Every structure is written in C-alpha cells, then in structure tokens.
Amino acid sequence: MPETLHIPPGINYECTGCGTCCSGWAVHMTAEDHTRIASVDWGALHAPFKGKVLFKELQKYEKMISPYTHKIRSDDGTCPFLVNKLCFMHSTNGAEFKPSICQLFPYCFTDTPTGTYATVSFVSVGAVYNSGKALAEQRDYLEKKLADFRAVFPGYKPDWSKIQLTAGHPLTWDDYLKHEEVLLSILSSDEGNVIDKLRRCSDYLVERVNQVTAPANKPAADEGAMGLNKLDRHILANFHRMYFPAKGRKINEKGLNTFKFWFGVIFNTSTVFEVPQQFYAIDQLREFPFPNDKEVDDIFTRYAYSHVFGKKYFGPGFGGLTVISGFHHLVTVIMLARLHARAIAKARNAPIVSLLDVLATVRMLETQLGETMFSQGSTNTVEVLLQSGKRAKRFLSIG
C-alpha cells in the first residue's frame, strides 16, 4: 500500500534563481556524493578552482548524528560552486550530480503514524516569499523528492509514541491531530494578524492543559498579559544569542547546554540584543517602527503554519518538547525574529523595518533552528521556562 503524502495548502515554492540559498551554511555530502563529486578535475573546468582544496571531511562527532561524511569548503560562507549566481555543478553535470542535500533542498519531510508531511525550509528565499506554484500542484515531484529523501535517510523513523500535551500528560496521536486541526484552522483563518492568531492558539492549548491539570471545580489561573519581567528579558536575550549569533561569534555546541543556559538566565545581567557592532535593549527595539504590512504578516503566519503542519515544533520534530512548551517556543522565536528585524534595521539607520530585514531574519532563524539539538536536560529547562501561557502573552505583547 503506497504511503500517504500530506501536502500543506497555501504553501508555494519554486526556485527564484537568486543564489542566496547557497550561502550562510555548510553544504554537507554523503560518502557517495563525495566519491562522485571529488572525482572531477574541477580546476580543469574552472580556473579559480585550480589548486584549491574544495572538500573537507567532517569531524567524528558530526558523522555520528547524520548520513554525511564530508562538506564543501567555503572561505566566506558562500558555496564556491556558486558561479554567477548559478550552481556550477548543475550547469556542467546536471541537477542529479549535485550533493544530495542540494537536490532535496528546500523540501522537508516528517514521518508520522498517519503518513509523511511535506513542508519547505524557510532558508529558501522562494519559500519565504511563497513564490511559484502551490505545493499541492507538485505532488508527482514531491513524491520523487520523498524517494530521494528515503535514499539519503533510510533509517529515519521518529518515535511519536511518547508525545505529551504538557509534562506528565501523554497524548495519543489521534488526540494530537484533533488539537493540531484547531491550531491550523486558527492560523489559516482570515481573522486577525499573526500575533492575534498565535495568542488564540496559545489560549486554546492553555485551556486544554488546564482541563487535565487543574483540580476539579477550581477556576484556571488568570492568564492576562502584563509587561515583560526580569526573567522574561533574560530568556529572550539568551535565546537571541543562540538563534541570532552575532557575526564572528562561534557557537561551539549546537543546542542549549542546561547549566550554561540557566547560568545565563539567572546570573548574566545582560539583557541586550547584539547585532554586528551594536547592542540594543529590548525596550529600544519594541519602540522601533514595525510595518503593518500584509506581506510581512503573511511570512510570519506561513512560518508558524508550516512548522505546525510539519510537526517541527515539538516531540521528535523539535527538541522532545511537549505540545504546549513546543508551541510557546515557536511563539518565542517568532517574536525574537520581529525584534531582531528591528535591530538590523535600526543598525543601518533605517526609519522602519523593511521586507529585506524580515527576509534575512527569517532565513537566519530557520538555519539556526535546523542545527539545534536539545539534550534531555535542555528540554527540561525549556519546558519549565516556556510552559506558561502568561509568559507567552507577555512575549506576544512585544508586537
């Protein structure tokens, strides 16, 4: 029986040919990719390649957690095979000669008990802009890409049997899907902007949590929003350092280290956001003009919708988080992105955040999230910090 491939409505994608996606991250290769690609005398085909070491073997710990063994070396963060905004491998040897990761990009697939869910990575400029044909009109191509994905990740089978609504309260998969249906309905509605929709989603999940955790006949705690408190500011600043590292600052270990994160939240007095050579307090950024623009709002709404549809915000989809804390983590990173876009606009003395500021911010966030891995201790830390609906409301009040 053929597997079920679920394709999100309202999500479009076609390559825009801008070349932007070929920079800002390492291009990894499988052993087969490396054997095929390294066998070519690239210096004979393109003079700038002569004498250059184009490939590098991954460290042992990197090989342990992925199917990749090598990566393409880059001096400036841009793939050297990007020549005149086009892939040199593609132009000389065809699309199927490229590394497997490039052939799959930007398509993402998540296996679940009810089939495979397809989404696109917002590292892609085309995905951020929702350009091209609807994914629903590309089913044959997506099924081919899914087959390619299976070839690269033959053992991929996430375990959804231990998901929880909140800590200590497990969910069946069917019950989860009922909750997800409500979240997707809210996010795809025409009512309100992305902040309104995220607030309604959070309210829905908080109510579900209260139903299973609150003592009988005891009213749920007041979840009204207030101003950011000191711990909120530390949480935002520390997450910002993780997901938006300043240029030149290396993150040696992807994911949150429990001790370091708690140390930063509790003892680090800095609650500022750093962008290249600039430091801004959160309140400075909140006051900076953010466009009331439908295109910008649609980007953040689709970002949230795509992560919920693709199950990329909780459980084996992200960090082992429960549904409530996973969704509030998604809320947190979206509000961080809105603050960071303000920071980079302010740093260049712009009068208001532009669409390009949002584009750069969302691509950076998606890249960092894709490289993040939580230890069990880190998951427990984030659970404690982000399960509160009250905190989520305070973050959403940033606007």
C-alpha positions in Angstrom: 0.0 0.0 0.0 1.5 3.4 -1.0 2.3 5.7 1.8 0.2 8.9 2.3 1.9 12.1 1.5 0.3 15.2 3.1 0.9 18.5 1.4 0.1 21.8 3.1 -2.4 24.1 1.4 -1.4 27.7 0.7 2.3 26.9 0.6 4.0 27.6 -2.7 7.5 27.1 -3.9 9.7 27.5 -7.0 13.4 28.4 -7.1 13.8 32.2 -7.8 17.4 31.7 -9.1 18.8 34.3 -6.8 21.7 32.2 -5.5 21.1 33.4 -1.9 20.3 29.9 -0.6 23.9 28.8 -1.4 25.4 30.9 1.3 25.3 31.0 5.1 25.6 27.3 5.8 27.8 24.3 5.1 26.9 22.1 2.2 27.3 18.5 3.5 27.9 15.4 1.3 27.3 11.7 1.8 30.2 9.3 1.1 28.6 8.6 -2.3 28.3 12.4 -3.0 31.9 12.9 -2.1 33.2 10.0 -4.3 31.2 11.2 -7.3 31.9 14.9 -7.0 35.6 14.7 -5.8 36.5 12.5 -8.8 36.0 15.5 -11.2 39.0 17.7 -12.0 37.2 21.0 -11.2 40.3 23.1 -11.8 40.4 22.0 -15.5 36.8 23.2 -15.8 37.0 26.4 -13.9 40.3 28.2 -13.4 39.6 29.7 -9.9 39.3 26.1 -8.6 42.9 25.2 -9.6 45.0 24.4 -6.5 42.0 24.8 -4.2 41.0 22.3 -1.6 37.3 22.1 -2.2 36.2 19.4 0.2 36.7 18.6 3.9 36.0 15.5 5.9 33.6 16.0 8.8 34.6 15.6 12.4 33.9 12.2 14.0 31.1 13.6 16.2 29.4 15.2 13.1 29.3 11.9 11.3 27.7 10.2 14.2 24.5 12.2 14.0 24.0 12.4 10.2 24.4 10.4 7.0 27.0 12.9 5.8 30.8 12.4 5.8 32.2 15.5 4.1 31.4 19.1 3.3 32.3 21.6 0.7 34.9 24.1 2.0 34.0 27.7 1.9 36.2 30.7 2.7 33.4 33.3 3.1 30.3 31.3 3.9 29.2 31.0 0.2 29.5 27.7 -1.7 32.5 28.1 -4.1 30.4 26.3 -6.8 28.1 29.2 -7.0 29.4 31.0 -10.1 27.5 34.0 -11.4 24.5 33.1 -9.1 24.3 29.6 -10.7 25.4 26.2 -9.5 28.5 25.3 -11.5 27.9 21.6 -10.8 24.4 21.8 -12.1 25.3 23.7 -15.2 28.2 21.3 -16.1 26.9 17.9 -15.0 23.1 18.3 -14.4 20.9 18.6 -11.4 21.3 15.0 -10.2 25.1 15.4 -9.9 24.8 17.9 -7.1 25.1 16.8 -3.4 22.0 15.0 -2.1 21.3 17.8 0.3 21.2 20.3 -2.5 18.9 18.1 -4.6 16.5 17.8 -1.6 16.5 21.5 -0.7 14.2 23.1 0.4 11.8 20.2 0.7 11.4 18.7 4.2 9.6 15.5 5.2 8.3 14.3 8.5 7.2 10.7 9.0 4.3 10.1 11.4 1.8 7.3 12.1 -0.7 8.9 9.6 1.8 9.4 6.8 4.5 11.8 5.7 4.1 15.5 5.9 5.9 17.7 3.4 7.0 21.3 4.0 9.6 23.7 2.7 12.5 25.3 4.6 12.3 29.0 5.1 16.1 29.2 4.5 14.9 29.4 0.9 14.1 32.9 -0.4 11.4 31.4 -2.6 9.8 29.7 0.4 9.9 33.0 2.4 8.2 34.8 -0.4 5.8 31.9 -1.2 6.8 32.2 -4.8 5.8 29.9 -7.7 3.3 27.1 -7.9 1.4 25.6 -5.0 3.0 22.5 -3.5 -0.4 20.8 -3.9 0.1 21.1 -7.7 3.6 19.5 -7.4 2.6 16.1 -5.9 4.5 14.0 -8.5 7.6 16.0 -8.0 7.3 15.9 -4.2 6.9 12.1 -4.3 10.1 11.9 -6.3 11.8 14.1 -3.7 10.4 11.9 -0.9 12.0 8.9 -2.6 15.3 10.8 -2.7 14.9 11.6 1.0 14.4 7.9 1.8 17.6 7.1 -0.1 19.6 9.6 2.0 17.9 8.8 5.3 16.9 5.1 5.1 16.6 4.7 8.9 14.6 7.8 9.5 11.6 6.8 11.7 10.8 9.3 14.5 9.0 7.9 17.6 5.7 9.7 18.2 4.5 7.3 20.9 5.6 9.4 23.8 4.3 12.8 23.0 2.7 14.9 25.8 0.3 17.8 25.9 2.2 19.0 28.9 4.7 17.3 31.2 3.2 14.2 32.7 0.1 14.2 30.4 0.7 11.9 27.4 -1.3 12.3 24.2 -2.4 9.7 21.7 -1.5 10.5 18.1 -5.2 10.8 17.2 -5.9 13.2 20.0 -2.9 15.3 19.0 -4.2 15.6 15.4 -7.5 16.9 16.8 -5.6 19.7 18.6 -3.5 20.4 15.6 -6.6 20.7 13.4 -7.7 23.6 15.7 -4.3 25.3 15.6 -4.1 25.1 11.8 -7.6 26.3 11.5 -6.8 29.4 13.5 -3.5 30.0 11.7 -5.2 29.8 8.3 -8.2 31.9 9.1 -8.7 35.5 7.8 -9.3 36.9 11.3 -6.6 39.0 12.8 -2.8 39.2 12.3 -0.2 36.7 13.2 0.1 37.9 16.8 -3.7 37.5 17.3 -3.6 34.0 15.8 -0.7 32.9 18.0 -2.5 34.3 21.0 -5.6 32.3 20.2 -3.6 29.2 19.6 -1.9 29.6 22.9 -5.2 30.2 24.7 -6.6 27.0 23.1 -3.7 24.9 24.3 -3.6 26.5 27.8 -7.3 25.7 28.2 -6.6 22.1 27.2 -3.8 21.9 29.7 -6.0 23.4 32.5 -8.6 20.7 31.8 -6.2 17.9 32.5 -4.1 19.5 35.3 -6.4 21.9 37.3 -8.3 20.4 40.3 -12.0 19.8 39.7 -14.1 23.0 40.1 -11.1 25.2 40.5 -11.0 28.1 38.1 -8.0 28.3 35.8 -5.3 30.8 36.8 -5.6 34.3 35.2 -3.6 34.3 32.0 -3.8 38.0 31.3 -0.7 39.7 29.8 1.5 42.1 31.7 4.8 43.8 30.9 7.9 41.8 30.5 9.5 40.9 33.8 13.2 40.4 34.5 13.2 36.7 33.8 11.4 37.2 30.5 14.1 39.6 29.4 16.8 37.2 30.3 15.1 34.3 28.5 14.7 36.4 25.3 18.3 37.7 25.4 19.7 34.2 25.9 17.6 32.7 23.2 18.6 35.6 20.9 22.3 34.8 21.4 21.6 31.2 20.4 19.4 31.7 17.4 20.9 35.0 16.1 24.6 34.8 17.0 26.5 38.0 16.2 28.8 37.7 13.2 32.2 36.3 14.2 30.8 34.7 17.3 31.2 30.9 17.2 28.7 28.6 18.8 30.8 25.6 19.7 27.9 23.3 20.7 24.6 23.4 19.0 21.6 23.3 21.3 21.2 24.5 24.8 23.6 23.4 27.5 21.4 23.2 30.6 23.9 24.7 33.1 25.1 27.4 30.7 21.5 28.4 29.8 20.4 28.6 33.4 23.6 30.4 34.3 22.9 32.9 31.6 19.3 33.4 32.5 19.9 33.8 36.3 23.3 35.3 36.6 24.0 37.1 33.3 23.0 40.7 33.8 23.0 41.5 30.1 19.5 41.5 28.5 20.6 43.3 25.3 20.3 42.1 21.8 23.6 42.1 19.8 23.8 42.7 16.1 27.1 43.4 14.3 28.9 46.1 16.4 25.6 47.2 18.0 23.8 46.5 21.3 20.1 47.3 21.9 17.9 46.9 24.9 14.6 45.1 24.3 12.6 48.3 25.0 14.6 50.2 22.4 13.6 47.6 19.8 10.0 47.4 20.9 9.6 51.1 20.2 11.2 50.9 16.7 8.6 51.0 13.9 7.5 47.6 12.5 5.4 47.7 9.3 1.7 46.9 9.4 2.1 45.1 6.1 0.2 42.1 4.9 3.1 40.6 3.0 5.3 40.7 6.2 2.4 39.3 8.3 1.9 36.5 5.8 5.5 35.5 6.1 5.3 35.0 9.8 1.9 33.4 9.6 3.1 30.9 7.0 6.2 30.3 9.1 4.0 29.3 12.1 1.6 27.3 9.9 4.4 25.4 8.2 6.1 24.4 11.5 2.8 23.2 13.0 1.8 21.3 9.8 5.2 19.7 9.5 5.3 18.8 13.3 8.5 20.7 13.6 7.9 22.3 16.9 7.5 19.5 19.5 8.3 15.9 20.3 10.7 14.3 17.9 10.0 17.1 15.5 11.9 19.6 17.8 13.8 19.0 21.0 11.4 16.5 22.6 9.3 19.3 23.9 5.7 18.9 24.9 3.0 20.4 22.7 2.3 23.4 25.0 6.0 24.3 25.5 6.9 23.5 21.9 4.2 25.9 20.7 5.3 28.6 23.1 8.9 28.1 21.9 7.6 28.7 18.4 5.8 31.9 19.7 9.1 32.9 21.3 11.3 32.5 18.2 8.7 34.4 16.1 8.7 37.3 18.5 12.5 37.2 18.6 12.6 37.4 14.9 10.4 40.5 15.0 12.8 42.1 17.5 15.9 41.1 15.5 14.5 42.5 12.3 14.1 45.8 14.2 17.7 45.5 15.4 19.2 45.1 12.0 17.0 47.9 10.6 18.0 50.2 13.4 21.7 49.3 13.0 21.6 50.6 9.4 19.7 53.7 10.4 16.6 52.8 8.6 13.3 54.6 9.6 11.3 51.3 9.7 11.8 47.6 9.3 11.9 46.5 5.6 10.8 43.3 3.9 14.5 42.5 3.3 15.2 42.8 7.1 12.4 40.3 7.6 13.8 38.0 4.9 17.3 38.0 6.3 16.0 37.4 9.8 13.7 34.5 9.0 16.4 32.8 6.9 18.9 33.1 9.8 16.4 31.8 12.3 15.5 28.8 10.2 19.1 27.9 9.6 19.9 28.0 13.4 16.8 26.0 14.3 17.8 23.4 11.8 21.1 23.0 13.5 19.8 23.0 17.1 19.7 19.8 19.2 18.4 19.7 22.8 19.8 17.4 25.4 17.3 16.0 27.8 18.4 18.5 30.4 18.0 21.3 27.9 14.5 20.1 27.1 13.6 20.1 30.8 14.9 23.6 31.1 12.9 24.9 28.2 9.8 23.1 29.5 10.0 24.9 32.7 10.6 28.3 31.1 8.0 28.2 28.3 5.0 26.2 29.5 3.3 29.3 30.9 0.6 30.8 28.8 1.0 34.0 30.8 4.7 34.3 29.6 3.6 33.6 26.0 1.2 36.5 26.2 3.9 38.8 27.6 6.1 37.8 24.7 3.3 38.5 22.2 2.8 41.9 23.7 6.1 42.9 22.1 4.2 43.3 18.8 
